Amino acid sequence: MASKLRLITTHDLCLYKHVKLRAAQKEMVRIKDFHDKLKHQQVTNLDAADYYGIPLSLFESSLDH
């Protein structure tokens, strides 16, 4: 099944990276910088997977419990 495009939150990054909220917030800023996004713009699961250099399906499966 193909993964759907969705918005990523800092909580999602906490789960993916196994870090606390503040570390996930810093990671979110790095992802936005990587994609030249402004502070107010949202990050998608595709943006995050691209940043980590992994397939979208692998990123999504790491968030599923």
C-alpha positions, 0 to 999 in steps of 0.5 A: 500500500502506498503511503499518503502525504501528511504533515509531520509534527515534532511528536512524530519526530520524537517517535522516529528519533527516540528523543525528547521534545526539544531535540525534535524541535531542533530537528524540525528546524534542520529539516525546514532549513534543508528544504528552504522552508520558512519558519511558518511552513509545515513539514510533510512526511515526504520532506522528512524521508527525503531529509533522512535519505530513506524511502517514504514507506520506511519512514512511515512504518517507523511511526506506526505502532 
